C-alpha cells in the first residue's frame, strides 16, 4: 500500500463514518487522529473540545482538543487542520502553521493574563477550562503543575517543502514544543511495528560522548550491556527536547499515575550536585543501537533510547533547569547509567518487539526503584492478549446486512497490526481482507479494557485516562486468568465483542440525540449509562447476549432503554458537576456511588427481553468445558511433540541434580517411554508432568 491509497481510504472512511453517525468529516478526523496518537503513546487521554472565539484586539483564540502529560508536567493544546476536498491535496504552509499555533497560544495567554469570561457567555465551557488551566499553571514556578507547553497540529494536508523548522520560543518561562502530524506521518508509523524513534548525536546537546564500560557477560547473548556515567546537563537537555518520549510507554503511564518528584533528588540537585552520582540509584536505558567514539570509550550516538528506570531522576534534572533551581550548575553532576543495547538497526519484527517488551518489563521489575512496577503495569505482554488474538482469528461473526459472508472482529495485540498485515497485499487482496476483517471491527487492547470494565460496572475507572483504566482492568483479568484461564474462551470472546457493540452503538446514538448538547460529555455518559443499567438488572436475569451476537447490533428494547437512561445520566452528571467539569467529577468513586443510588425504573418491555441468568451460566460452563478439553488436547500434543529424547534429557538432568523424589523422576522416565512407543499422554499424565516440571523449576532447574 502506498501513501496515496492510504490517504484515499482514510478520507473515504471519515466521510462514511460522518454520514453514518450524523456528524461531519472534520469531527471524525479529530477523533480518529487523537485515537491513533493515543495508541502509539504520543498522547495520553486527549479530550476533544473545540474552542473558537475572539479576544482582546479581536485576536482569534482556537483549538480542538487538549490533554496533559503528567509524566512530563506538560499542558497540551491540539488544533485540527482538516480540508474536505476530493480532487486536490492541500499543502500545509509555514503561514498556516504559524496561524494555528498563535491561535492556540492566544487562548493560553488569555487564561493566564486575561479574562476569558469577557469574551463568551457564562455557560461557555471555555470558562471552566480556563480556570483549570490557570490553576495548573499557577502564579509561579514553585507550585506549578505545568513545566512545558506542547502544541499539536493535526492535518490532512501535505507538509510544504518550505517548512524547515517549527521550533518556537519559550512561553511564560517554559519550553514550547510544536508537533505536526500529517497523514504521511501517520502512514509511516504503520509501516513498522514501533512508534517514531528518537535518534541523535550527543554533540547536538553539548556533550562529546557518554563514558561507558562494556560488561563481559560471559555468555552468548544477542544484546550488549554497559555501565556508564552520564553528564547531568546532557541528560537534562535531552529531556527538555524530547520530554516523556524518552520514557518507555509502560513506564510513562506508570509514572503519570503514581510518580511524584522525589524531594531528596531535588535537594541533591540544588545543594549537592557533586554528590548526585553517589546518592542516586541512576537510570536504566534500553536502546536499539549506539555508535562509539574512535577510541571506543564513549558513546556518541543513540538510536531509540528508552528510559526504563529513572524517569523521575531525569525529569527532576530538566525541571531544575526550567525552575532555575540548579544554582550551582550541573557541571559537577553525573548520573550512573546501566545500558542495554539490542543491536537492531532496522525496523523490529513482531518477535523482536515482544522480546523488547519482555526485556523492558524484566528490567523495570528488577530495578531498585522506589515504586516497583507490577505485572499490571505491563499487562500488554500478558498471555491473555495472545489468547484473545487467537480467538479473534478463529471465531467468525454471523453475516449481517444482507452480506453472504462471515466476518471477524480483529483483535490488535500489537499496535497497527490491521494496517501492517495489508502493507504488502495487492489491491484485490486488500479488498478481500477488508471484507473479512472490516476496519470498524478492529478492537484495540485499550478499547476492550474500556468496554469490559464498563460492563463490570466500573465507569469511574473508565472515565480515567486509558493508562489508568487499563491498569485497573489488568487486575481483574489477571485474577481471572490465574484462577480460571479456561474462562477465556470462545463465549468470553463473543461477550467481549458484544460489550464493544453496546458501547459503540450507544455512543453513536447519544451523539445524534436531540437532548445531547454540542460538545457534550459522551465519554462519561456512555460508560455511566451502561454500568448503571447493569446494576439495575435483577440478579436472576441477564442481557440477551446471544441475540446481540447473532444480530451484531443492539436489539430494539435494549437500545431504547439505554437511550432513555442516557438522558437521565446526562442531567445527573451536569448536576453533580455544578458548573465544574464533568470529566473531572466522573472519575471519583463518590459520584459513581451516588449514581448507583439514583432512582430509575426499568421498563416492562425491556425486562421481558432479559434471559435467565441460569441460561447464561449454562452457556459459559459449556464453553469452559470445551475450552478445557481443547487445552488438554493441545497440552498432550505439545508434550508429545517435544519427543522422548527431550524428556529423557530432562530425566537425566534432574537425576543428577537430585532435586526431585524418586517417584517424580520415575514418572518423567515413564512419560518418555510412553511417548517413545507412539502414545499420546493422557490429560492426567500431562497435569502431573506439568506439576513436576513446575516443582523442579521452583528449585532452580531450567528446562532445555
MIGUBA-925894 format. One line per 4 residues: number of its first residue (from 1); their letters; for each residue x, y, z of C-alpha. Coordinates in steps of 0.05 Angstrom, whole numbers. Last residue first. Layout:
NUM> A> X,Y,Z | ...
***
This chain:
704> XXXX> 323,-547,559 | 280,-532,621 | 315,-491,675 | 321,-521,744
700> XXXX> 323,-472,802 | 281,-505,857 | 218,-472,831 | 235,-500,763
696> XXXX> 235,-571,790 | 167,-562,824 | 139,-531,760 | 165,-591,720
692> XXXX> 131,-639,769 | 65,-600,766 | 67,-600,689 | 81,-675,689
688> XXXX> 22,-688,736 | -26,-649,692 | 0,-681,628 | -8,-752,657
684> XXXX> -79,-736,678 | -97,-709,609 | -68,-771,576 | -1,-773,540
680> XXXX> -5,-791,465 | 27,-859,451 | 80,-871,398 | 120,-923,437
676> XXXX> 173,-869,451 | 118,-825,480 | 103,-877,535 | 178,-887,548
672> XXXX> 187,-812,558 | 125,-810,602 | 154,-866,644 | 220,-830,653
668> XXXX> 183,-769,677 | 143,-813,726 | 206,-846,752 | 235,-778,769
664> XXXX> 172,-758,806 | 170,-823,846 | 245,-820,863 | 235,-751,893
660> XXXX> 261,-688,859 | 320,-641,869 | 375,-693,859 | 413,-651,808
656> XXXX> 440,-712,772 | 371,-745,766 | 342,-679,746 | 388,-674,685
652> XXXX> 377,-747,666 | 301,-740,669 | 301,-675,629 | 345,-709,577
648> XXXX> 297,-768,575 | 240,-719,565 | 274,-689,504 | 293,-756,474
644> XXXX> 220,-780,481 | 193,-723,439 | 175,-650,447 | 117,-666,401
640> XXXX> 84,-709,454 | 85,-654,506 | 55,-605,455 | 3,-656,433
636> XXXX> -19,-671,504 | -22,-597,520 | -64,-582,458 | -112,-639,477
632> XXXX> -117,-612,547 | -130,-542,520 | -184,-569,475 | -218,-603,534
628> XXXX> -211,-541,577 | -240,-498,522 | -300,-545,514 | -311,-546,589
624> XXXX> -308,-470,594 | -355,-463,535 | -405,-509,568 | -399,-470,634
620> XXXX> -409,-404,598 | -472,-430,563 | -500,-457,628 | -483,-393,665
616> XXXX> -521,-351,614 | -581,-398,617 | -580,-396,693 | -580,-320,689
612> XXXX> -648,-326,656 | -659,-281,597 | -679,-208,594 | -726,-186,538
608> XXXX> -786,-181,584 | -748,-132,629 | -740,-85,569 | -815,-82,554
604> XXXX> -832,-75,628 | -790,-12,631 | -734,-5,681 | -747,47,735
600> XXXX> -691,95,752 | -675,122,821 | -604,146,832 | -570,106,887
596> XXXX> -520,77,837 | -509,148,813 | -486,170,882 | -436,113,886
592> XXXX> -409,131,817 | -401,204,840 | -366,182,904 | -318,135,868
588> XXXX> -290,194,831 | -273,197,757 | -339,229,737 | -320,292,776
584> XXXX> -264,311,729 | -296,296,662 | -359,332,684 | -321,398,692
580> XXXX> -350,447,742 | -415,486,739 | -449,440,789 | -411,378,766
576> XXXX> -461,334,802 | -519,369,768 | -487,360,699 | -473,287,715
572> XXXX> -545,274,734 | -573,310,673 | -531,269,625 | -546,204,662
568> XXXX> -620,217,656 | -612,226,581 | -571,162,579 | -626,122,615
564> XXXX> -676,133,559 | -621,118,508 | -602,54,543 | -674,31,548
560> XXXX> -688,44,474 | -625,6,453 | -641,-53,497 | -714,-57,473
556> XXXX> -693,-51,400 | -640,-107,398 | -569,-79,397 | -524,-98,338
552> XXXX> -485,-156,311 | -552,-192,301 | -526,-260,324 | -480,-230,376
548> XXXX> -533,-184,405 | -583,-241,405 | -536,-287,444 | -520,-233,495
544> XXXX> -593,-229,517 | -578,-187,578 | -583,-223,645 | -632,-243,698
540> XXXX> -631,-277,767 | -597,-218,799 | -647,-168,771 | -616,-118,721
536> XXXX> -609,-50,753 | -534,-53,765 | -521,-70,691 | -563,-9,671
532> XXXX> -519,36,714 | -456,9,682 | -484,22,612 | -505,93,629
528> XXXX> -441,111,666 | -398,84,610 | -436,125,556 | -447,190,595
524> XXXX> -373,199,611 | -343,199,541 | -408,227,514 | -397,292,553
520> XXXX> -424,347,510 | -390,387,455 | -456,400,421 | -513,388,470
516> XXXX> -548,320,474 | -624,327,482 | -640,316,408 | -600,251,406
512> XXXX> -549,242,349 | -487,239,393 | -524,194,442 | -537,144,386
508> XXXX> -463,139,368 | -440,127,440 | -496,77,449 | -474,37,388
504> XXXX> -401,40,408 | -411,15,479 | -462,-39,463 | -421,-65,404
500> XXXX> -358,-65,446 | -394,-104,501 | -419,-153,448 | -347,-164,426
496> XXXX> -328,-182,497 | -388,-228,502 | -365,-264,439 | -294,-270,466
492> XXXX> -319,-299,532 | -360,-350,494 | -300,-371,453 | -256,-378,514
488> XXXX> -223,-340,570 | -260,-379,624 | -208,-435,616 | -159,-387,650
484> XXXX> -195,-398,715 | -158,-373,777 | -96,-342,745 | -130,-316,683
480> XXXX> -189,-288,722 | -143,-254,772 | -100,-226,716 | -164,-203,681
476> XXXX> -188,-162,740 | -120,-132,756 | -110,-114,683 | -175,-75,682
472> XXXX> -148,-28,735 | -83,-19,695 | -120,-6,631 | -165,44,665
468> XXXX> -104,82,690 | -70,82,622 | -133,99,583 | -142,161,626
464> XXXX> -198,159,678 | -271,156,655 | -265,80,651 | -246,79,724
460> XXXX> -308,118,745 | -349,72,699 | -330,9,739 | -392,-34,729
456> XXXX> -360,-97,701 | -396,-80,635 | -358,-14,636 | -293,-50,651
452> XXXX> -308,-93,591 | -316,-33,544 | -256,7,568 | -209,-52,572
448> XXXX> -230,-74,502 | -216,-5,476 | -147,-4,507 | -129,-70,476
444> XXXX> -152,-48,407 | -212,-79,373 | -217,-76,297 | -289,-87,274
440> XXXX> -298,-18,243 | -239,-33,198 | -274,-94,169 | -236,-161,173
436> XXXX> -266,-207,120 | -288,-151,74 | -224,-112,86 | -181,-173,72
432> XXXX> -217,-185,6 | -206,-112,-14 | -134,-116,8 | -122,-178,-34
428> XXXX> -152,-145,-95 | -108,-83,-86 | -46,-126,-76 | -21,-141,-7
424> XXXX> 47,-119,21 | 20,-67,71 | -44,-104,87 | -20,-140,150
420> XXXX> 10,-75,175 | -56,-38,174 | -91,-89,219 | -29,-97,264
416> XXXX> -25,-23,278 | -7,-33,351 | 4,-104,376 | -49,-149,406
412> XXXX> -99,-119,357 | -162,-161,360 | -197,-165,292 | -271,-179,299
408> XXXX> -282,-228,243 | -330,-230,184 | -379,-280,155 | -402,-279,82
404> XXXX> -467,-271,43 | -479,-198,63 | -552,-180,72 | -539,-131,129
400> XXXX> -510,-187,172 | -466,-249,165 | -450,-284,232 | -384,-266,266
396> XXXX> -328,-316,259 | -289,-340,319 | -220,-366,299 | -179,-303,285
392> XXXX> -208,-266,344 | -196,-327,388 | -121,-326,374 | -116,-251,388
388> XXXX> -155,-261,453 | -109,-317,475 | -46,-277,460 | -76,-218,497
384> XXXX> -89,-260,558 | -17,-283,554 | 2,-216,586 | 51,-170,549
380> XXXX> 2,-111,546 | -7,-120,621 | 59,-86,635 | 33,-41,691
376> XXXX> -9,-100,714 | 54,-141,723 | 76,-92,776 | 126,-34,771
372> XXXX> 165,-22,835 | 156,48,864 | 221,67,899 | 265,34,846
368> XXXX> 318,-19,852 | 310,-49,783 | 280,-119,779 | 210,-101,756
364> XXXX> 233,-48,707 | 289,-92,679 | 241,-151,670 | 188,-109,635
360> XXXX> 239,-75,590 | 267,-142,569 | 198,-173,556 | 176,-113,515
356> XXXX> 239,-116,472 | 229,-190,462 | 157,-178,440 | 181,-123,393
352> XXXX> 234,-170,366 | 181,-223,352 | 138,-171,316 | 197,-152,273
348> XXXX> 237,-90,290 | 253,-38,238 | 327,-37,221 | 388,-24,265
344> XXXX> 374,-75,319 | 435,-83,365 | 393,-93,428 | 435,-47,471
340> XXXX> 424,-50,547 | 451,9,586 | 461,17,661 | 474,90,677
336> XXXX> 501,128,738 | 485,203,736 | 536,259,738 | 532,329,768
332> XXXX> 596,370,770 | 579,416,711 | 507,416,733 | 501,488,757
328> XXXX> 508,512,828 | 440,546,828 | 406,489,791 | 338,513,816
324> XXXX> 324,555,754 | 253,528,751 | 265,504,679 | 335,479,696
320> XXXX> 311,442,758 | 254,412,718 | 303,381,670 | 342,347,726
316> XXXX> 278,325,761 | 252,294,696 | 314,250,690 | 311,227,763
312> XXXX> 237,213,760 | 246,172,696 | 300,131,729 | 281,61,705
308> XXXX> 262,41,634 | 289,103,599 | 283,89,525 | 339,103,476
304> XXXX> 316,97,404 | 383,104,368 | 439,136,407 | 504,167,381
300> XXXX> 569,189,414 | 580,131,463 | 649,139,494 | 710,95,505
296> XXXX> 714,63,436 | 776,104,417 | 742,128,353 | 679,147,390
292> XXXX> 623,97,394 | 556,86,360 | 492,60,393 | 434,14,374
288> XXXX> 363,-6,395 | 370,26,463 | 347,3,532 | 363,50,590
284> XXXX> 369,42,665 | 380,105,706 | 417,122,769 | 410,98,841
280> XXXX> 427,168,864 | 469,186,924 | 539,174,896 | 529,204,827
276> XXXX> 490,262,857 | 545,281,906 | 575,337,862 | 505,366,854
272> XXXX> 500,379,929 | 452,437,943 | 403,444,886 | 410,376,851
268> XXXX> 416,340,918 | 354,374,946 | 314,356,884 | 333,282,887
264> XXXX> 315,280,961 | 249,314,948 | 228,259,899 | 184,285,844
260> XXXX> 120,246,846 | 102,185,803 | 39,147,815 | -6,152,754
256> XXXX> 37,192,707 | 97,149,728 | 62,84,709 | 37,112,643
252> XXXX> 107,134,625 | 137,68,649 | 91,29,603 | 108,73,544
248> XXXX> 184,74,553 | 204,143,575 | 245,184,525 | 181,209,493
244> XXXX> 168,238,562 | 206,301,544 | 243,301,478 | 277,369,479
240> XXXX> 279,385,553 | 294,312,567 | 357,313,526 | 376,379,558
236> XXXX> 371,346,627 | 411,285,607 | 466,326,576 | 469,374,635
232> XXXX> 473,316,684 | 533,284,649 | 520,209,642 | 569,158,671
228> XXXX> 563,89,641 | 557,14,654 | 545,-26,591 | 507,-87,566
224> XXXX> 505,-117,497 | 449,-158,464 | 445,-223,425 | 474,-263,482
220> XXXX> 527,-318,485 | 551,-317,556 | 610,-288,594 | 572,-224,609
216> XXXX> 634,-181,596 | 604,-113,613 | 623,-56,567 | 649,6,602
212> XXXX> 620,74,588 | 635,148,583 | 580,186,548 | 603,229,490
208> XXXX> 627,298,470 | 566,330,502 | 538,398,480 | 469,370,465
204> XXXX> 478,360,390 | 546,331,407 | 510,270,436 | 487,251,367
200> XXXX> 412,236,359 | 358,185,345 | 288,182,376 | 241,132,345
196> XXXX> 172,141,317 | 128,86,344 | 144,13,331 | 117,-44,289
192> XXXX> 134,-11,223 | 95,12,162 | 41,37,209 | 82,95,237
188> XXXX> 97,118,166 | 23,124,150 | 12,170,209 | 69,215,185
184> XXXX> 40,217,115 | -28,232,143 | 1,294,176 | 21,304,248
180> XXXX> 57,368,266 | 88,378,335 | 107,443,369 | 145,442,435
176> XXXX> 149,503,479 | 196,509,539 | 171,548,599 | 184,620,621
172> XXXX> 114,642,604 | 124,618,532 | 193,596,507 | 207,610,434
168> XXXX> 184,562,379 | 217,508,337 | 179,491,272 | 238,488,225
164> XXXX> 247,474,151 | 176,483,124 | 188,503,51 | 177,430,30
160> XXXX> 104,441,48 | 72,389,92 | 17,353,55 | -52,369,82
156> XXXX> -93,321,124 | -72,359,186 | -65,351,261 | -27,409,293
152> XXXX> -1,395,363 | 23,445,415 | 62,425,477 | 74,471,536
148> XXXX> 125,458,590 | 133,459,665 | 59,455,684 | 40,432,754
144> XXXX> 62,499,784 | 78,507,858 | 149,533,852 | 147,563,782
140> XXXX> 99,620,796 | 27,640,792 | -2,573,777 | -2,534,711
136> XXXX> -50,481,739 | -98,533,767 | -97,575,704 | -111,515,661
132> XXXX> -169,493,704 | -198,563,706 | -192,568,630 | -229,501,624
128> XXXX> -284,527,668 | -292,589,625 | -285,552,558 | -346,510,577
124> XXXX> -390,570,558 | -447,579,607 | -425,650,628 | -427,671,555
120> XXXX> -362,689,519 | -309,743,510 | -304,777,578 | -307,708,611
116> XXXX> -238,693,584 | -206,745,630 | -132,759,617 | -61,741,638
112> XXXX> -61,666,647 | -124,643,611 | -117,698,559 | -45,676,544
108> XXXX> -68,604,539 | -121,622,489 | -73,664,448 | -24,605,447
104> XXXX> -75,563,410 | -89,617,358 | -15,631,351 | 0,558,334
100> XXXX> -55,554,282 | -31,619,249 | 43,596,250 | 26,530,217
96> XXXX> -16,565,164 | 40,613,147 | 93,559,145 | 50,521,95
92> XXXX> 7,458,98 | -10,440,27 | -77,416,0 | -88,351,-37
88> XXXX> -137,361,-94 | -198,326,-122 | -240,309,-61 | -231,369,-14
84> XXXX> -250,369,60 | -191,406,88 | -176,387,160 | -128,430,201
80> XXXX> -144,409,272 | -111,442,332 | -86,409,395 | -66,440,462
76> XXXX> -22,402,511 | -3,421,582 | 61,387,605 | 88,361,671
72> XXXX> 125,307,630 | 100,247,669 | 34,284,677 | 25,293,602
68> XXXX> -40,333,599 | -90,338,543 | -128,386,498 | -173,385,438
64> XXXX> -198,429,381 | -162,496,388 | -179,570,379 | -166,640,404
60> XXXX> -171,693,349 | -147,764,363 | -202,815,360 | -160,866,398
56> XXXX> -176,828,461 | -207,760,449 | -246,729,391 | -273,659,400
52> XXXX> -262,587,377 | -260,528,425 | -270,456,402 | -263,404,458
48> XXXX> -238,334,445 | -202,309,508 | -136,272,498 | -124,215,549
44> XXXX> -49,206,538 | -17,229,474 | 43,204,433 | 35,134,463
40> XXXX> 24,99,396 | -49,85,411 | -60,156,437 | -37,185,372
36> XXXX> -84,139,333 | -144,156,377 | -130,230,372 | -124,223,297
32> XXXX> -191,186,291 | -230,234,335 | -202,296,301 | -216,267,232
28> XXXX> -287,245,251 | -302,315,274 | -273,341,209 | -315,293,168
24> XXXX> -381,318,197 | -431,284,244 | -494,243,233 | -460,178,255
20> XXXX> -468,141,188 | -453,202,146 | -392,220,187 | -368,148,187
16> XXXX> -372,145,111 | -336,211,104 | -281,190,151 | -273,123,116
12> XXXX> -266,159,49 | -212,203,79 | -170,144,104 | -180,102,42
8> XXXX> -157,159,-3 | -97,175,42 | -75,103,46 | -80,96,-29
4> XXXX> -36,157,-39 | 12,134,16 | 26,69,-19 | 0,0,0
***
